[in-house]
Amino acid sequence: MSDSFDVNIDSEVVLVLSTFSDLATAETCARFLVEARTAACVQIDGPVRSIYQWKGNIEVDEECRLLIKTSPESLEGCVAALKKQHPYELPEIVVLHAHASAAYASWVNEQTIGK
């Protein structure tokens, strides 16, 4: 197997999770992030059922979840763009740092920072 598929500490990608109330809004935001090159790829899952406490009430909603892939260098811009596009009063923005194959991390970097 080629070295480009080895997973190592130098091959970091960042995953950002967020939820939206409907598919159309989620897709609009996903397209915006990719077109702005703050995300290399965005996957939309759903519907997912969210159960949470909000303003003293237990809420149950169907939502669409975005899994946003970006580079460490583009994370700040990605989160800023996500906040700007998000319609929720308090959007879910969860950031996970992950290791990836060198080839995939290189592609993410190419898409988001051009190198």
N, CA and C atoms as a LAMMPS dump frame, in Angstrom:
ITEM: TIMESTEP
0
ITEM: NUMBER OF ATOMS
345
ITEM: BOX BOUNDS ff ff ff
-5.0000000000000000e+02 5.0000000000000000e+02
-5.0000000000000000e+02 5.0000000000000000e+02
-5.0000000000000000e+02 5.0000000000000000e+02
ITEM: ATOMS id mol type element x y z
1 1 1 N 0.845 -1.175 0
2 1 2 C 0 0 0
3 1 3 C 0.894 1.243 0
4 2 1 N 0.504 2.231 -0.715
5 2 2 C 1.25 3.479 -0.845
6 2 3 C 1.194 4.293 0.434
7 3 1 N 2.23 5.11 0.667
8 3 2 C 2.269 5.989 1.848
9 3 3 C 1.13 6.982 1.861
10 4 1 N 0.555 7.317 0.709
11 4 2 C -0.514 8.315 0.658
12 4 3 C -1.773 7.852 1.389
13 5 1 N -1.853 6.556 1.708
14 5 2 C -3.023 6.053 2.426
15 5 3 C -2.734 5.788 3.898
16 6 1 N -1.515 6.087 4.349
17 6 2 C -1.18 5.923 5.753
18 6 3 C -1.855 7.014 6.576
19 7 1 N -2.367 6.633 7.711
20 7 2 C -2.949 7.601 8.631
21 7 3 C -1.856 7.964 9.628
22 8 1 N -1.575 9.246 9.749
23 8 2 C -0.559 9.677 10.702
24 8 3 C -0.945 11.024 11.283
25 9 1 N -0.195 11.462 12.284
26 9 2 C -0.563 12.688 12.987
27 9 3 C -0.421 13.938 12.131
28 10 1 N 0.282 13.834 11.01
29 10 2 C 0.425 14.985 10.13
30 10 3 C -0.762 15.145 9.186
31 11 1 N -1.693 14.208 9.216
32 11 2 C -2.825 14.213 8.296
33 11 3 C -4.113 14.523 9.051
34 12 1 N -4.26 15.775 9.429
35 12 2 C -5.421 16.18 10.216
36 12 3 C -6.481 16.813 9.335
37 13 1 N -7.718 16.476 9.613
38 13 2 C -8.867 17.168 9.051
39 13 3 C -9.754 17.568 10.226
40 14 1 N -10.634 18.511 9.998
41 14 2 C -11.546 18.958 11.04
42 14 3 C -12.967 18.662 10.586
43 15 1 N -13.75 18.082 11.483
44 15 2 C -15.153 17.784 11.232
45 15 3 C -15.992 18.737 12.067
46 16 1 N -16.956 19.36 11.436
47 16 2 C -17.858 20.277 12.136
48 16 3 C -19.264 19.717 11.973
49 17 1 N -19.96 19.552 13.087
50 17 2 C -21.335 19.047 13.078
51 17 3 C -22.302 20.185 13.369
52 18 1 N -23.423 20.178 12.671
53 18 2 C -24.473 21.153 12.923
54 18 3 C -25.799 20.565 12.462
55 19 1 N -26.886 21.046 13.016
56 19 2 C -28.213 20.57 12.616
57 19 3 C -29.07 21.724 12.109
58 20 1 N -29.977 21.366 11.212
59 20 2 C -30.897 22.33 10.594
60 20 3 C -32.307 21.756 10.619
61 21 1 N -33.29 22.621 10.593
62 21 2 C -34.678 22.188 10.718
63 21 3 C -35.23 21.503 9.474
64 22 1 N -34.613 21.749 8.307
65 22 2 C -35.142 21.137 7.08
66 22 3 C -34.027 20.959 6.053
67 23 1 N -34.291 20.082 5.1
68 23 2 C -33.302 19.728 4.086
69 23 3 C -32.922 20.91 3.201
70 24 1 N -33.883 21.712 2.798
71 24 2 C -33.589 22.836 1.9
72 24 3 C -32.62 23.822 2.547
73 25 1 N -32.833 24.154 3.808
74 25 2 C -31.956 25.086 4.511
75 25 3 C -30.578 24.468 4.715
76 26 1 N -30.547 23.183 5.067
77 26 2 C -29.28 22.483 5.252
78 26 3 C -28.487 22.464 3.951
79 27 1 N -29.153 22.174 2.838
80 27 2 C -28.464 22.12 1.544
81 27 3 C -27.965 23.499 1.115
82 28 1 N -28.756 24.524 1.36
83 28 2 C -28.321 25.891 1.029
84 28 3 C -27.043 26.239 1.782
85 29 1 N -27.011 25.923 3.056
86 29 2 C -25.82 26.208 3.861
87 29 3 C -24.638 25.366 3.386
88 30 1 N -24.86 24.094 3.119
89 30 2 C -23.788 23.211 2.648
90 30 3 C -23.176 23.737 1.351
91 31 1 N -24.016 24.122 0.408
92 31 2 C -23.521 24.67 -0.863
93 31 3 C -22.721 25.955 -0.636
94 32 1 N -23.219 26.814 0.261
95 32 2 C -22.52 28.065 0.564
96 32 3 C -21.117 27.774 1.099
97 33 1 N -20.999 26.83 2.025
98 33 2 C -19.701 26.509 2.625
99 33 3 C -18.718 25.954 1.598
100 34 1 N -19.208 25.096 0.713
101 34 2 C -18.333 24.511 -0.312
102 34 3 C -17.964 25.561 -1.364
103 35 1 N -18.933 26.348 -1.813
104 35 2 C -18.647 27.387 -2.809
105 35 3 C -17.688 28.443 -2.259
106 36 1 N -17.786 28.74 -0.963
107 36 2 C -16.897 29.714 -0.33
108 36 3 C -15.527 29.108 -0.026
109 37 1 N -15.387 27.81 -0.266
110 37 2 C -14.142 27.069 -0.038
111 37 3 C -13.726 27.067 1.435
112 38 1 N -14.708 27.18 2.324
113 38 2 C -14.42 27.004 3.745
114 38 3 C -14.64 25.55 4.152
115 39 1 N -15.26 24.768 3.268
116 39 2 C -15.445 23.334 3.468
117 39 3 C -15.103 22.608 2.176
118 40 1 N -14.471 21.452 2.322
119 40 2 C -14.155 20.644 1.143
120 40 3 C -15.352 19.806 0.734
121 41 1 N -16.103 19.356 1.722
122 41 2 C -17.233 18.464 1.486
123 41 3 C -18.197 18.614 2.646
124 42 1 N -19.473 18.516 2.36
125 42 2 C -20.488 18.525 3.418
126 42 3 C -21.46 17.39 3.123
127 43 1 N -21.644 16.524 4.089
128 43 2 C -22.63 15.462 3.97
129 43 3 C -23.851 15.844 4.793
130 44 1 N -25.021 15.517 4.251
131 44 2 C -26.284 15.813 4.938
132 44 3 C -26.938 14.497 5.318
133 45 1 N -27.14 14.309 6.613
134 45 2 C -27.839 13.137 7.138
135 45 3 C -29.226 13.567 7.57
136 46 1 N -30.141 12.634 7.502
137 46 2 C -31.439 12.959 8.071
138 46 3 C -32.554 12.182 7.422
139 47 1 N -33.668 12.278 8.025
140 47 2 C -33.858 13.059 9.25
141 47 3 C -33.276 12.342 10.47
142 48 1 N -32.837 13.145 11.419
143 48 2 C -32.435 12.648 12.734
144 48 3 C -33.422 13.214 13.738
145 49 1 N -33.695 12.469 14.784
146 49 2 C -34.618 12.939 15.813
147 49 3 C -33.802 13.509 16.95
148 50 1 N -34.042 14.761 17.256
149 50 2 C -33.346 15.448 18.342
150 50 3 C -34.295 15.658 19.511
151 51 1 N -33.839 15.273 20.689
152 51 2 C -34.599 15.479 21.92
153 51 3 C -33.706 16.319 22.822
154 52 1 N -34.208 17.47 23.217
155 52 2 C -33.382 18.398 23.981
156 52 3 C -34.261 19.298 24.843
157 53 1 N -33.628 19.93 25.802
158 53 2 C -34.343 20.874 26.656
159 53 3 C -34.057 22.286 26.155
160 54 1 N -35.106 23.063 25.928
161 54 2 C -34.956 24.424 25.42
162 54 3 C -35.949 25.324 26.12
163 55 1 N -35.427 26.32 26.809
164 55 2 C -36.244 27.312 27.514
165 55 3 C -37.274 26.653 28.422
166 56 1 N -36.817 25.62 29.164
167 56 2 C -37.657 24.968 30.16
168 56 3 C -38.569 23.872 29.647
169 57 1 N -38.549 23.61 28.35
170 57 2 C -39.41 22.574 27.779
171 57 3 C -38.565 21.48 27.125
172 58 1 N -39.084 20.254 27.168
173 58 2 C -38.461 19.166 26.425
174 58 3 C -39.001 19.232 25.005
175 59 1 N -38.097 19.357 24.042
176 59 2 C -38.471 19.47 22.635
177 59 3 C -38.076 18.186 21.902
178 60 1 N -38.875 17.81 20.908
179 60 2 C -38.57 16.68 20.039
180 60 3 C -38.759 17.169 18.615
181 61 1 N -37.678 17.167 17.842
182 61 2 C -37.735 17.677 16.472
183 61 3 C -37.018 16.753 15.515
184 62 1 N -37.47 16.755 14.274
185 62 2 C -36.716 16.112 13.207
186 62 3 C -35.835 17.173 12.587
187 63 1 N -34.562 16.832 12.416
188 63 2 C -33.604 17.771 11.865
189 63 3 C -32.739 17.067 10.836
190 64 1 N -32.004 17.859 10.084
191 64 2 C -30.986 17.359 9.166
192 64 3 C -29.632 17.73 9.76
193 65 1 N -28.716 16.765 9.758
194 65 2 C -27.396 17.009 10.336
195 65 3 C -26.369 17.175 9.221
196 66 1 N -25.563 18.225 9.36
197 66 2 C -24.449 18.433 8.437
198 66 3 C -23.181 17.895 9.072
199 67 1 N -22.395 17.175 8.275
200 67 2 C -21.044 16.77 8.641
201 67 3 C -20.126 17.498 7.671
202 68 1 N -19.472 18.527 8.186
203 68 2 C -18.675 19.44 7.375
204 68 3 C -17.212 19.066 7.531
205 69 1 N -16.514 18.885 6.401
206 69 2 C -15.093 18.556 6.441
207 69 3 C -14.297 19.764 5.983
208 70 1 N -13.358 20.19 6.843
209 70 2 C -12.534 21.344 6.531
210 70 3 C -11.113 21.099 7.018
211 71 1 N -10.245 22.032 6.719
212 71 2 C -8.851 21.956 7.159
213 71 3 C -8.691 22.744 8.457
214 72 1 N -7.659 22.437 9.243
215 72 2 C -7.427 23.238 10.454
216 72 3 C -7.272 24.73 10.139
217 73 1 N -6.631 25.04 9.025
218 73 2 C -6.414 26.442 8.644
219 73 3 C -7.71 27.15 8.265
220 74 1 N -8.703 26.418 7.799
221 74 2 C -9.962 27.017 7.355
222 74 3 C -11.07 26.945 8.399
223 75 1 N -10.77 26.357 9.557
224 75 2 C -11.804 26.152 10.572
225 75 3 C -12.464 27.452 11.004
226 76 1 N -11.691 28.466 11.308
227 76 2 C -12.254 29.731 11.796
228 76 3 C -13.213 30.337 10.764
229 77 1 N -12.805 30.353 9.502
230 77 2 C -13.664 30.887 8.44
231 77 3 C -14.903 30.042 8.233
232 78 1 N -14.749 28.728 8.355
233 78 2 C -15.88 27.811 8.195
234 78 3 C -16.925 28.05 9.281
235 79 1 N -16.474 28.153 10.526
236 79 2 C -17.403 28.374 11.637
237 79 3 C -18.072 29.746 11.511
238 80 1 N -17.318 30.758 11.125
239 80 2 C -17.902 32.096 10.943
240 80 3 C -18.976 32.069 9.855
241 81 1 N -18.699 31.389 8.742
242 81 2 C -19.672 31.285 7.648
243 81 3 C -20.9 30.489 8.083
244 82 1 N -20.68 29.42 8.847
245 82 2 C -21.789 28.611 9.342
246 82 3 C -22.69 29.442 10.253
247 83 1 N -22.098 30.194 11.162
248 83 2 C -22.885 31.05 12.059
249 83 3 C -23.683 32.082 11.269
250 84 1 N -23.067 32.646 10.231
251 84 2 C -23.733 33.664 9.414
252 84 3 C -24.944 33.087 8.672
253 85 1 N -24.831 31.853 8.21
254 85 2 C -25.887 31.216 7.421
255 85 3 C -26.961 30.538 8.272
256 86 1 N -26.663 30.272 9.532
257 86 2 C -27.55 29.435 10.344
258 86 3 C -28.754 30.218 10.861
259 87 1 N -29.961 29.664 10.698
260 87 2 C -31.162 30.375 11.152
261 87 3 C -31.481 30.203 12.63
262 88 1 N -30.857 29.241 13.317
263 88 2 C -31.198 28.995 14.721
264 88 3 C -30.675 30.107 15.624
265 89 1 N -31.42 30.368 16.691
266 89 2 C -30.98 31.312 17.72
267 89 3 C -29.676 30.824 18.369
268 90 1 N -29.587 29.527 18.609
269 90 2 C -28.401 28.913 19.184
270 90 3 C -28.049 27.68 18.356
271 91 1 N -27.266 27.862 17.288
272 91 2 C -26.957 26.719 16.43
273 91 3 C -25.992 25.745 17.1
274 92 1 N -26.192 24.481 16.815
275 92 2 C -25.237 23.46 17.24
276 92 3 C -24.007 23.58 16.346
277 93 1 N -22.864 23.81 16.947
278 93 2 C -21.604 23.808 16.213
279 93 3 C -20.615 23.028 17.073
280 94 1 N -20.352 21.794 16.668
281 94 2 C -19.45 20.912 17.391
282 94 3 C -18.256 20.644 16.485
283 95 1 N -17.053 20.87 17.007
284 95 2 C -15.821 20.721 16.223
285 95 3 C -15.038 19.518 16.733
286 96 1 N -14.687 18.623 15.811
287 96 2 C -13.889 17.439 16.129
288 96 3 C -12.64 17.435 15.256
289 97 1 N -11.495 17.271 15.872
290 97 2 C -10.252 17.144 15.118
291 97 3 C -10.019 15.655 14.888
292 98 1 N -9.733 15.279 13.652
293 98 2 C -9.611 13.865 13.297
294 98 3 C -8.373 13.626 12.446
295 99 1 N -7.93 12.395 12.454
296 99 2 C -6.831 11.972 11.597
297 99 3 C -7.43 11.325 10.359
298 100 1 N -6.787 11.538 9.224
299 100 2 C -7.28 10.992 7.959
300 100 3 C -6.106 10.481 7.146
301 101 1 N -6.421 9.76 6.089
302 101 2 C -5.345 9.341 5.199
303 101 3 C -4.669 10.59 4.646
304 102 1 N -3.401 10.482 4.369
305 102 2 C -2.645 11.623 3.845
306 102 3 C -3.271 12.138 2.55
307 103 1 N -3.728 11.225 1.705
308 103 2 C -4.318 11.628 0.427
309 103 3 C -5.609 12.423 0.643
310 104 1 N -6.461 11.964 1.569
311 104 2 C -7.721 12.662 1.819
312 104 3 C -7.458 14.019 2.462
313 105 1 N -6.574 14.063 3.449
314 105 2 C -6.246 15.342 4.102
315 105 3 C -5.674 16.326 3.093
316 106 1 N -4.866 15.833 2.18
317 106 2 C -4.3 16.69 1.135
318 106 3 C -5.411 17.263 0.259
319 107 1 N -6.399 16.443 -0.096
320 107 2 C -7.527 16.91 -0.905
321 107 3 C -8.325 17.972 -0.15
322 108 1 N -8.58 17.745 1.143
323 108 2 C -9.312 18.727 1.947
324 108 3 C -8.558 20.054 1.959
325 109 1 N -7.244 19.998 2.173
326 109 2 C -6.43 21.203 2.162
327 109 3 C -6.486 21.909 0.81
328 110 1 N -6.395 21.131 -0.249
329 110 2 C -6.441 21.696 -1.618
330 110 3 C -7.755 22.439 -1.852
331 111 1 N -8.852 21.87 -1.377
332 111 2 C -10.173 22.476 -1.589
333 111 3 C -10.392 23.728 -0.75
334 112 1 N -9.792 23.769 0.436
335 112 2 C -10.097 24.851 1.363
336 112 3 C -9.014 25.92 1.451
337 113 1 N -7.776 25.543 1.226
338 113 2 C -6.708 26.548 1.313
339 113 3 C -5.821 26.579 0.085
340 114 1 N -6.135 25.732 -0.888
341 114 2 C -5.428 25.768 -2.165
342 114 3 C -4.041 25.171 -2.147
343 115 1 N -3.702 24.373 -1.121
344 115 2 C -2.38 23.722 -1.166
345 115 3 C -2.462 22.287 -0.729
